[in-house]
Amino acid sequence: MKSTIISIAAAVFAFAVPAAAQDAGEGEYLSACASCHGVSAMGDGPMAEFMSVKTPGLTGLSAANDGDFPMLDVIHMIDGRSGIGGHGREMPIWGARFKADNIEYAGVYGAEVIARGRVLALAEYIESIQK
Ligand code: HEC
């Protein structure tokens, strides 16, 4: 079920509207992530100094993983609902927030698909800014 929804969202975002998905991911990044991770994703957003752990930069994830972008880890890290990051995690649980945003008009299942699409668009944006 989980992977089916990810595949559907992946198909929609990756093949149907690549340019739009890219823009969606960037817009989402600037509004939800840049406050901590920084506009250029160097881990230097204005909120970073208030975190009890260091806010990481996000442009070296491929370099730290032998040149391969760790797509699944990034999706799980952003989504947050699989428990990655453990207790004491400072990153907001975006999957839950994005879902809550849309439950009222899209229903539980529709909101889940939208949440996964937003997480995927973000992960693809982060992949596109690897150095
Ligand atoms: C309130 C500050 C804050 C915001 C907002 C935030 N993050 Fe984070 N993020 C962190 C911190 C701190 C960590 C380090 C791990 C932890 O504490 O959970 C982190 C870790 C990460 C990681 C793992 C990086 C690695 O080196 O493995 C990714 C990917 C990530 N964030 C993406 C995002 C995305 C995408 C958004 C926007 C949807 C976002 N973050 C919003 C604070 C934030």
Residues whose N, C-alpha, C, O or C-beta is under 5 A from the ligand:
A	BS01	HEC	A32 C33 C36 M51 V53 K54 T55 P56 G57 V74 M77 I78 G85 G88 R89 E90 M91 W94 L122
